[in-house]
Amino acid sequence: MDDNQVRERLTQVEEAVRRAGDVLTRMREDNDRLRREVKRLEDERRQVVSQVDAILRDIAKLDLAGG
């Protein structure tokens, strides 16, 4: 391998490393975004469960009062 081939290969490797770094940055950003979304959905789920529980308690009270 002559010097030109080595330089060309080194340039290719450097470019591949740069692209990999860019991909990693995007993946970290996506991961952060997805973690926030999961947290939001977990919070929303807890709220819905609480609302359903309250509705079921109200229905149970109606059944007791009416029955």
N, CA, C and O atoms as CSV, one atom per row, in Angstrom:
chain,resi,resn,atom,element,x,y,z
A,1,MET,N,N,0.851,-1.172,0.000
A,1,MET,CA,C,0.000,0.000,0.000
A,1,MET,C,C,0.897,1.235,0.000
A,1,MET,O,O,1.779,1.364,0.849
A,2,ASP,N,N,0.670,2.155,-0.963
A,2,ASP,CA,C,1.493,3.362,-0.981
A,2,ASP,C,C,0.856,4.462,-0.131
A,2,ASP,O,O,-0.254,4.301,0.376
A,3,ASP,N,N,1.568,5.576,0.016
A,3,ASP,CA,C,1.103,6.668,0.886
A,3,ASP,C,C,-0.246,7.222,0.461
A,3,ASP,O,O,-1.064,7.560,1.316
A,4,ASN,N,N,-0.499,7.323,-0.832
A,4,ASN,CA,C,-1.786,7.853,-1.309
A,4,ASN,C,C,-2.933,6.944,-0.911
A,4,ASN,O,O,-3.994,7.416,-0.503
A,5,GLN,N,N,-2.722,5.647,-1.027
A,5,GLN,CA,C,-3.761,4.694,-0.635
A,5,GLN,C,C,-4.025,4.758,0.871
A,5,GLN,O,O,-5.169,4.681,1.318
A,6,VAL,N,N,-2.947,4.901,1.641
A,6,VAL,CA,C,-3.095,4.990,3.093
A,6,VAL,C,C,-3.867,6.256,3.448
A,6,VAL,O,O,-4.774,6.217,4.279
A,7,ARG,N,N,-3.510,7.384,2.818
A,7,ARG,CA,C,-4.218,8.648,3.081
A,7,ARG,C,C,-5.688,8.546,2.684
A,7,ARG,O,O,-6.566,9.010,3.412
A,8,GLU,N,N,-5.951,7.940,1.537
A,8,GLU,CA,C,-7.327,7.783,1.079
A,8,GLU,C,C,-8.125,6.915,2.053
A,8,GLU,O,O,-9.262,7.230,2.402
A,9,ARG,N,N,-7.504,5.822,2.479
A,9,ARG,CA,C,-8.192,4.934,3.435
A,9,ARG,C,C,-8.415,5.645,4.763
A,9,ARG,O,O,-9.474,5.497,5.372
A,10,LEU,N,N,-7.433,6.412,5.216
A,10,LEU,CA,C,-7.571,7.166,6.454
A,10,LEU,C,C,-8.701,8.182,6.337
A,10,LEU,O,O,-9.467,8.372,7.282
A,11,THR,N,N,-8.806,8.826,5.198
A,11,THR,CA,C,-9.899,9.768,4.962
A,11,THR,C,C,-11.242,9.054,5.025
A,11,THR,O,O,-12.194,9.578,5.603
A,12,GLN,N,N,-11.330,7.872,4.440
A,12,GLN,CA,C,-12.565,7.089,4.482
A,12,GLN,C,C,-12.927,6.702,5.916
A,12,GLN,O,O,-14.087,6.780,6.321
A,13,VAL,N,N,-11.922,6.286,6.667
A,13,VAL,CA,C,-12.164,5.891,8.060
A,13,VAL,C,C,-12.607,7.102,8.878
A,13,VAL,O,O,-13.536,7.000,9.679
A,14,GLU,N,N,-11.957,8.237,8.686
A,14,GLU,CA,C,-12.336,9.454,9.411
A,14,GLU,C,C,-13.769,9.855,9.083
A,14,GLU,O,O,-14.515,10.263,9.974
A,15,GLU,N,N,-14.158,9.746,7.835
A,15,GLU,CA,C,-15.527,10.079,7.426
A,15,GLU,C,C,-16.524,9.102,8.050
A,15,GLU,O,O,-17.597,9.503,8.502
A,16,ALA,N,N,-16.162,7.831,8.070
A,16,ALA,CA,C,-17.040,6.838,8.685
A,16,ALA,C,C,-17.195,7.109,10.179
A,16,ALA,O,O,-18.292,6.965,10.719
A,17,VAL,N,N,-16.129,7.493,10.845
A,17,VAL,CA,C,-16.193,7.822,12.269
A,17,VAL,C,C,-17.074,9.044,12.481
A,17,VAL,O,O,-17.857,9.079,13.430
A,18,ARG,N,N,-16.960,10.047,11.617
A,18,ARG,CA,C,-17.798,11.247,11.732
A,18,ARG,C,C,-19.264,10.893,11.564
A,18,ARG,O,O,-20.111,11.354,12.329
A,19,ARG,N,N,-19.569,10.064,10.549
A,19,ARG,CA,C,-20.954,9.647,10.331
A,19,ARG,C,C,-21.481,8.854,11.522
A,19,ARG,O,O,-22.621,9.047,11.944
A,20,ALA,N,N,-20.658,7.968,12.060
A,20,ALA,CA,C,-21.069,7.184,13.228
A,20,ALA,C,C,-21.346,8.108,14.414
A,20,ALA,O,O,-22.304,7.892,15.156
A,21,GLY,N,N,-20.520,9.128,14.594
A,21,GLY,CA,C,-20.751,10.105,15.658
A,21,GLY,C,C,-22.065,10.835,15.465
A,21,GLY,O,O,-22.808,11.049,16.424
A,22,ASP,N,N,-22.354,11.217,14.237
A,22,ASP,CA,C,-23.625,11.887,13.930
A,22,ASP,C,C,-24.813,10.975,14.244
A,22,ASP,O,O,-25.814,11.413,14.813
A,23,VAL,N,N,-24.687,9.713,13.869
A,23,VAL,CA,C,-25.764,8.743,14.134
A,23,VAL,C,C,-25.956,8.574,15.644
A,23,VAL,O,O,-27.086,8.541,16.132
A,24,LEU,N,N,-24.857,8.468,16.371
A,24,LEU,CA,C,-24.952,8.323,17.825
A,24,LEU,C,C,-25.636,9.536,18.457
A,24,LEU,O,O,-26.444,9.389,19.374
A,25,THR,N,N,-25.314,10.714,17.974
A,25,THR,CA,C,-25.947,11.925,18.496
A,25,THR,C,C,-27.453,11.880,18.248
A,25,THR,O,O,-28.238,12.169,19.151
A,26,ARG,N,N,-27.858,11.522,17.039
A,26,ARG,CA,C,-29.286,11.421,16.721
A,26,ARG,C,C,-29.959,10.343,17.566
A,26,ARG,O,O,-31.082,10.528,18.035
A,27,MET,N,N,-29.277,9.225,17.757
A,27,MET,CA,C,-29.858,8.144,18.550
A,27,MET,C,C,-30.026,8.576,20.009
A,27,MET,O,O,-31.029,8.239,20.638
A,28,ARG,N,N,-29.067,9.311,20.548
A,28,ARG,CA,C,-29.199,9.807,21.926
A,28,ARG,C,C,-30.375,10.769,22.038
A,28,ARG,O,O,-31.139,10.724,23.002
A,29,GLU,N,N,-30.510,11.638,21.043
A,29,GLU,CA,C,-31.639,12.578,21.048
A,29,GLU,C,C,-32.962,11.828,20.956
A,29,GLU,O,O,-33.912,12.149,21.669
A,30,ASP,N,N,-33.025,10.825,20.077
A,30,ASP,CA,C,-34.242,10.011,19.952
A,30,ASP,C,C,-34.532,9.273,21.257
A,30,ASP,O,O,-35.681,9.193,21.692
A,31,ASN,N,N,-33.489,8.738,21.875
A,31,ASN,CA,C,-33.662,8.017,23.133
A,31,ASN,C,C,-34.210,8.953,24.216
A,31,ASN,O,O,-35.118,8.582,24.959
A,32,ASP,N,N,-33.662,10.153,24.301
A,32,ASP,CA,C,-34.157,11.128,25.281
A,32,ASP,C,C,-35.618,11.470,25.011
A,32,ASP,O,O,-36.431,11.546,25.933
A,33,ARG,N,N,-35.939,11.673,23.748
A,33,ARG,CA,C,-37.321,12.004,23.373
A,33,ARG,C,C,-38.259,10.850,23.722
A,33,ARG,O,O,-39.349,11.067,24.252
A,34,LEU,N,N,-37.835,9.637,23.426
A,34,LEU,CA,C,-38.667,8.468,23.717
A,34,LEU,C,C,-38.840,8.265,25.228
A,34,LEU,O,O,-39.917,7.876,25.680
A,35,ARG,N,N,-37.799,8.524,25.997
A,35,ARG,CA,C,-37.918,8.419,27.454
A,35,ARG,C,C,-38.930,9.432,27.993
A,35,ARG,O,O,-39.730,9.112,28.872
A,36,ARG,N,N,-38.889,10.647,27.463
A,36,ARG,CA,C,-39.871,11.662,27.879
A,36,ARG,C,C,-41.281,11.236,27.504
A,36,ARG,O,O,-42.219,11.421,28.279
A,37,GLU,N,N,-41.428,10.666,26.318
A,37,GLU,CA,C,-42.745,10.208,25.864
A,37,GLU,C,C,-43.258,9.068,26.744
A,37,GLU,O,O,-44.436,9.043,27.099
A,38,VAL,N,N,-42.387,8.131,27.094
A,38,VAL,CA,C,-42.788,7.030,27.976
A,38,VAL,C,C,-43.225,7.582,29.329
A,38,VAL,O,O,-44.235,7.142,29.878
A,39,LYS,N,N,-42.485,8.531,29.865
A,39,LYS,CA,C,-42.847,9.142,31.153
A,39,LYS,C,C,-44.216,9.807,31.051
A,39,LYS,O,O,-45.054,9.655,31.940
A,40,ARG,N,N,-44.438,10.539,29.974
A,40,ARG,CA,C,-45.724,11.206,29.773
A,40,ARG,C,C,-46.856,10.186,29.699
A,40,ARG,O,O,-47.908,10.374,30.310
A,41,LEU,N,N,-46.638,9.115,28.954
A,41,LEU,CA,C,-47.668,8.077,28.819
A,41,LEU,C,C,-47.910,7.359,30.141
A,41,LEU,O,O,-49.049,7.017,30.462
A,42,GLU,N,N,-46.852,7.131,30.908
A,42,GLU,CA,C,-47.042,6.512,32.225
A,42,GLU,C,C,-47.881,7.416,33.128
A,42,GLU,O,O,-48.778,6.947,33.828
A,43,ASP,N,N,-47.581,8.711,33.103
A,43,ASP,CA,C,-48.358,9.669,33.902
A,43,ASP,C,C,-49.819,9.689,33.453
A,43,ASP,O,O,-50.735,9.691,34.274
A,44,GLU,N,N,-50.016,9.705,32.136
A,44,GLU,CA,C,-51.373,9.710,31.588
A,44,GLU,C,C,-52.118,8.433,31.995
A,44,GLU,O,O,-53.294,8.484,32.355
A,45,ARG,N,N,-51.439,7.308,31.938
A,45,ARG,CA,C,-52.056,6.036,32.322
A,45,ARG,C,C,-52.480,6.070,33.793
A,45,ARG,O,O,-53.587,5.650,34.129
A,46,ARG,N,N,-51.609,6.566,34.662
A,46,ARG,CA,C,-51.955,6.660,36.083
A,46,ARG,C,C,-53.194,7.528,36.282
A,46,ARG,O,O,-54.059,7.202,37.095
A,47,GLN,N,N,-53.279,8.624,35.548
A,47,GLN,CA,C,-54.443,9.512,35.667
A,47,GLN,C,C,-55.718,8.798,35.217
A,47,GLN,O,O,-56.758,8.898,35.869
A,48,VAL,N,N,-55.628,8.082,34.106
A,48,VAL,CA,C,-56.804,7.370,33.589
A,48,VAL,C,C,-57.236,6.283,34.572
A,48,VAL,O,O,-58.427,6.113,34.832
A,49,VAL,N,N,-56.271,5.554,35.114
A,49,VAL,CA,C,-56.600,4.504,36.085
A,49,VAL,C,C,-57.293,5.116,37.301
A,49,VAL,O,O,-58.263,4.557,37.813
A,50,SER,N,N,-56.801,6.252,37.758
A,50,SER,CA,C,-57.425,6.922,38.904
A,50,SER,C,C,-58.855,7.341,38.574
A,50,SER,O,O,-59.759,7.192,39.395
A,51,GLN,N,N,-59.049,7.863,37.374
A,51,GLN,CA,C,-60.391,8.271,36.961
A,51,GLN,C,C,-61.331,7.068,36.873
A,51,GLN,O,O,-62.479,7.144,37.311
A,52,VAL,N,N,-60.856,5.977,36.318
A,52,VAL,CA,C,-61.678,4.771,36.205
A,52,VAL,C,C,-62.010,4.237,37.593
A,52,VAL,O,O,-63.143,3.833,37.855
A,53,ASP,N,N,-61.017,4.236,38.480
A,53,ASP,CA,C,-61.275,3.789,39.855
A,53,ASP,C,C,-62.338,4.650,40.516
A,53,ASP,O,O,-63.223,4.123,41.191
A,54,ALA,N,N,-62.269,5.960,40.336
A,54,ALA,CA,C,-63.263,6.856,40.920
A,54,ALA,C,C,-64.650,6.581,40.351
A,54,ALA,O,O,-65.637,6.584,41.087
A,55,ILE,N,N,-64.725,6.345,39.048
A,55,ILE,CA,C,-66.009,6.037,38.411
A,55,ILE,C,C,-66.564,4.732,38.966
A,55,ILE,O,O,-67.755,4.637,39.260
A,56,LEU,N,N,-65.701,3.720,39.112
A,56,LEU,CA,C,-66.151,2.437,39.642
A,56,LEU,C,C,-66.628,2.566,41.091
A,56,LEU,O,O,-67.610,1.931,41.475
A,57,ARG,N,N,-65.951,3.371,41.887
A,57,ARG,CA,C,-66.401,3.611,43.265
A,57,ARG,C,C,-67.772,4.283,43.272
A,57,ARG,O,O,-68.646,3.924,44.062
A,58,ASP,N,N,-67.952,5.268,42.377
A,58,ASP,CA,C,-69.255,5.946,42.292
A,58,ASP,C,C,-70.345,4.961,41.883
A,58,ASP,O,O,-71.445,4.995,42.436
A,59,ILE,N,N,-70.059,4.098,40.936
A,59,ILE,CA,C,-71.041,3.103,40.495
A,59,ILE,C,C,-71.364,2.150,41.642
A,59,ILE,O,O,-72.524,1.796,41.853
A,60,ALA,N,N,-70.332,1.736,42.385
A,60,ALA,CA,C,-70.553,0.846,43.521
A,60,ALA,C,C,-71.438,1.525,44.563
A,60,ALA,O,O,-72.295,0.869,45.156
A,61,LYS,N,N,-71.251,2.815,44.798
A,61,LYS,CA,C,-72.090,3.554,45.748
A,61,LYS,C,C,-73.549,3.587,45.265
A,61,LYS,O,O,-74.484,3.423,46.049
A,62,LEU,N,N,-73.713,3.800,43.970
A,62,LEU,CA,C,-75.071,3.820,43.409
A,62,LEU,C,C,-75.728,2.455,43.570
A,62,LEU,O,O,-76.906,2.369,43.915
A,63,ASP,N,N,-74.974,1.392,43.322
A,63,ASP,CA,C,-75.526,0.045,43.464
A,63,ASP,C,C,-75.936,-0.218,44.897
A,63,ASP,O,O,-76.977,-0.829,45.137
A,64,LEU,N,N,-75.140,0.228,45.852
A,64,LEU,CA,C,-75.455,0.021,47.271
A,64,LEU,C,C,-76.654,0.836,47.691
A,64,LEU,O,O,-77.506,0.363,48.443
A,65,ALA,N,N,-76.721,2.064,47.204
A,65,ALA,CA,C,-77.815,2.946,47.571
A,65,ALA,C,C,-79.125,2.483,46.915
A,65,ALA,O,O,-80.193,2.608,47.515
A,66,GLY,N,N,-79.049,1.965,45.724
A,66,GLY,CA,C,-80.248,1.585,45.000
A,66,GLY,C,C,-80.687,0.160,45.271
A,66,GLY,O,O,-81.841,-0.192,45.025
A,67,GLY,N,N,-79.796,-0.649,45.766
A,67,GLY,CA,C,-80.124,-2.047,45.875
A,67,GLY,C,C,-80.547,-2.468,47.204
A,67,GLY,O,O,-80.852,-3.642,47.412
